Structure formats: structure tokens, C-alpha cells
Amino acid sequence: MLCQALRRFGQKLVRRPMLKEPVAENDPRRSLSTLNLVALGVGSTVGVGVYVLVGEVAASQAGPSIVICFLAAGLSSMLAVLCYAEISARVPHSGSAYLYSHVTIGELWAFITGWNFILSYVAGTAIVIQAGTLAFDILLGNQNSHTLHESITQQVPRVLVEHPNFFVVSFVYFLIELQTLRFSQSFMVTKVITLVKLLVLGFVIISGFIKGDLHNWKLTEKDFLKAGLNDTSTLGHMGSGGFAPFGFKGILRGAAACFYAFIGFDSIVTRVEEARNPQHSIPMSIVISLFICFFLYFGVSVALTLMVPYYQFQRGSTLPEAFLHIGWAPAYYVVAFGFLCSLLANVLGFMVPIHQVIYRMAQDDFLFPALARVQTGTCTPLMANVIFGIIAPIMAFFFGLTDLLDLSSIGILLTHSLVAIYVLICRYQPERRNWGNESEMQEENGPAAERLTLQGLLFPCSPNPTPLSGWVVHVCSSLLALLLTLLCLVLAQWPVLLSGDPVWISVVVVLLVLIIGITVVIWRQPQSSSPLPCKVPALPLLPLLSIFVDVYLMMQMTGGTWAQFSVWMLIGFAVYLAYGIQYSLFT
Ligand SMILES: NC(=[NH2+])NCCC[C@H](N)C(=O)O
């Protein structure tokens, strides 16, 4: 009895759902062009991140080398984008990484993906609340916290300045409620806000060309002294000057933080069923929007670090403050307006994806069914209220901005690595339609009568994927994920490695040999030849590189972030086991 229950539970963990047929190509609901999708992608990706990362990364982690941080974070997102593009062409349904994991490897990983997704959005909302506080601080002329604010007038009600958090929470809450009017789903609104954001960031880039000074990339201790910054006890650590004042470690740490700015392009895949010609337009728009964001961030970080010496920024500094430094007070308000629009866009952009994931998770018995009520069109979507109205403000009050940025990123980095694994697994599986009915699917797979031999591992007889070759890739991919994580853990101790410690070096060599060996086995397996408009090139290397970069960035997060992340995952498993397990065993 117990064995049977455990077996059923185990089966449920790897059970994959069948999807309904995708919406027909000529269905009138398909109204979004590639341009609309690009606007959606850029609109959801460019948010408050770029405005607040200045204070967090340039000031104390990377200095001018924040430029490299954005490059590295962009590279990791680019690898993930290619994987998303392939998988969205393979599963042309509105959804997210949650849906992809569910149809590719089953419920357990789907749950982990979905739960991470929720974490990222809760932390994202808390960031919006904190950033909103800073934005209102700027617009209302608060001078308490920042030395650069001196030229702003103070004629504002004190109560708003002293308690901006409560004011901002109410404002964010108001925006959420506004969405029940469905106005946020109008593409006109998205496009206008996106355009304003692009114009403002474009303005920042042009200003950098006009007012930038290359000397700000080569600051020395003499400059600190000249600026009167010789009292390090009050100013904190300023690094050693130059382009990378906090060294390689600072760049890596900064890259992990900057990753937050690239989160969001995946919201395009939540609208697959509304897209015209989705198999082309979705991959295309994902790639284009990431390129646009990449150039924007790169341009803004170059402009900013050239305009202002990095030591002028402090924790809590935001992009508009750079303009006070160069003495362009009106521009300060223009950029602050862009900051506000980004806040608005973040809140509006969070809703559709988070509703979809919670709704699907509740329908799949991972979460309580009451939570599925979010999409019934009532005025009080229960889970959204809990998440956005209670948990996020609590986090905003008790967590630091860096912690929140890291928490939001860690979940998405994990999701990106999972998507890379799904691509790897799917490409080597025998053809399986993800929609239709279960019995059809079993017939398609046929009986698995092959035997595994060593020779068969390196020289498979069939030119097409078989159930056995698919299984081999499945197992090898899981092993690789584990080995890559171990490798990243070891490489994160690079100062020890550089000191030439033979034990650590041997561990790296052994891990590398194993990784290469298993990669060769995957590479020798037959790939599915089904025509897709977008395929990840250089398989299996590219998804593996993506996993490596993502996990390595995750390793840069602090112990505190990992502890908070573990607590979140434990709560998730408790919810799933307390509720989902009953359905696993008795339905
Ligand atoms: N799932 C999320 N946490 N999304 C947040 C998107 C953040 C956006 N990239 C920004 O820079 O503000």
C-alpha cells in the first residue's frame, strides 16, 4: 500500500501534462505583431533596475567596470535567450519557464521553477517599493540621505518625505487595483511608456558623450584626496581607483547584481497565443528586445561612469543624481520622470506573468485552488493581493536593496539554467507532440526494447533519437548540471586556485575531464531533425555554457541571499507536500 502510494507519487513527480491544441494561426485573437512583442519585451525588461544599480554596483562593487558587469550579465542573458527562443518555438503556448518545465521534464521541476518565479516577482515588487521611495524622495526634494541633493527645493509636505514607504506602498497597491480595469493590457499604454523610457535613457547616453571625461575611468588616490575624501572611516571603502577599483571579485559580484536589469524578456512568451506567426515572431522579438536592452544598459553605464567619478555615488544613489553632479538640474527632473515611468512599467508588467503562473500552479494542484481565483475577473485577486499587498511590503521594509536584487535574480538564474537543460533534453528526444491525448503519445514513443552498451553510448546505431538515446541524454544532462555546479563552487574559490594549491587544482582537472567525457556522450547521440524556425546553435556546448555562466553568477551571491533563498524553497516544499502530495497520492 505504502509502496504503491510512493510509486504513484514518484510517477506524479515526473508526469508531464498534455496541452490543448495551440490557437490556430489565423485565429483573430492573434493580433500581436513582432513590433508589439518587442515593445512588450523591452517594456518589461527595462525597469527601475538600471536606475538603482548605479548606487549598488558602481559605488561599492565595481566602479567604472560596471560596464563589464553589464556586458557579462548581458552575455548570460543572451545565452538564455537563445534557449528560450528554441523552446518557445517547440511549445507554442502562452506560458513561461514553468510551462516548459512541466511539458519537458515533469512536475517536480515545474514546481521548483514556478515557485522561483513567484519569489522573483515578490522580490521585484519589494524592489519597486524601495525604488519608488527613492524616486519620491527625489521628486519631493528630500535632502536627508544624499549629499548630491543640495540643489533641490524643500517645499514639500514633511509627512510624505518622512514616511515615503507607506505612501509608495499605497501607490503600488493602487496601481495593482487599477489593473482590474485591464487598462494595463492595452498595447498603446505599454508602447507609450516604453518609448518614454527609451527616450530618457537615450538622453542619458547622449549626455555622457557631451559631459563625459575619460579621466573618471582612471581615478587615483590623488583624486580622492583632491575631492576631500580622505576620511575613509565615514566614506567607506573606495577601492584602489582606476577602471576596476574593486578588482575581479568586484566585477563578478557586480555582474550578478546587474543581471537583475536583464530580467523580463521572457514575458514575451506569456503572450505566444496572441502572437501572429508565433514560431517566427516570438524567437525574433526575444532576441531583438534583449539586444536593445543590452545596448541601452551598456551605453548608460558608460555615460554615467564617464560623467561622474564613481566615489560620488553612495548606496541609494540613483541615475538622476548624476545630473546634479554635472550641474544640469532640469535634466535631473527629466531623468527622474523616466525613473517614475519605469516604476509604473514594472508594476504593470509584473501582473500578467505572475497571474498566469499562479493560476497554472493552482490548477496543477501545486497551490491551493483558491489561488486560481486570480483570473476569474473579480476585483480582488486573492494571491496577487497577498503577494503584492502583504509579503512584498514586508520584504521592502526588512531587506536591503542588494538582498532584494540578489533574491530576485537568483530564482531567475536558476530558471534560466533549467531552460538550458530542457533545450538539451528536448533536442535529443524522439519526436513527441506536446498536445493531443495521452494514448496517442504512448504509441508515438513505441516500446523501449533497446539495450544500453558502451559502444552504443559513443556510436548509437539509429540516425534518429530513440527512447534509449533520449534517456541517455536525460541522465547525462542531469549529471552535467551537477558537475557544472560543483565546478562553479570550486572556481568561486579562485584566489585559492591561483595560489596553486595542488588539491584544488586536481579537483578542477577531474571535474573538467568528467564534464568533457559526458559532453562527448551527449554530442554523439542523434538529434531530433524536426524543423524549427529557431534552434540553439552548437549543441550541446551552448546550453552547457549557459548553465555554467548562470550557476557561476549564482555563486557570487552572498551567504545571506542563499539562506533566504533556502528558506523560501523550504516554505515552497512545505506547501507542496502539505497540499500537493494529497492530490499526488489520491487523485
Ligand atoms: N521577475 C522580475 N523580477 N522582473 C523584474 C524585472 C526587472 C527589470 N529588468 C528592471 O530592471 O527593473
The ligand as an SDF file (V2000), in Angstrom:
LIG
                    3D

 12 11  0  0  0  0  0  0  0  0999 V2000
   10.5380   38.9170  -12.4760 N   0  0  0  0  0  0  0  0  0  0  0  0
   11.0840   40.0360  -12.1470 C   0  0  0  0  0  0  0  0  0  0  0  0
   11.6470   40.1890  -11.0180 N   0  0  0  0  0  0  0  0  0  0  0  0
   11.0520   41.0280  -13.0270 N   0  0  0  0  0  0  0  0  0  0  0  0
   11.7250   42.2740  -12.7470 C   0  0  0  0  0  0  0  0  0  0  0  0
   12.2070   42.9170  -13.9700 C   0  0  0  0  0  0  0  0  0  0  0  0
   13.1780   43.9590  -13.5870 C   0  0  0  0  0  0  0  0  0  0  0  0
   13.6720   44.8040  -14.6840 C   0  0  0  0  0  0  0  0  0  0  0  0
   14.6160   44.1000  -15.5020 N   0  0  0  0  0  0  0  0  0  0  0  0
   14.3020   46.0410  -14.1180 C   0  0  0  0  0  0  0  0  0  0  0  0
   15.4090   46.3430  -14.4320 O   0  0  0  0  0  0  0  0  0  0  0  0
   13.6850   46.7180  -13.3480 O   0  0  0  0  0  0  0  0  0  0  0  0
  1  2  1  0
  2  3  2  0
  2  4  1  0
  4  5  1  0
  5  6  1  0
  6  7  1  0
  7  8  1  0
  8  9  1  0
  8 10  1  0
 10 11  2  0
 10 12  1  0
M  CHG  1   3   1
M  END
$$$$
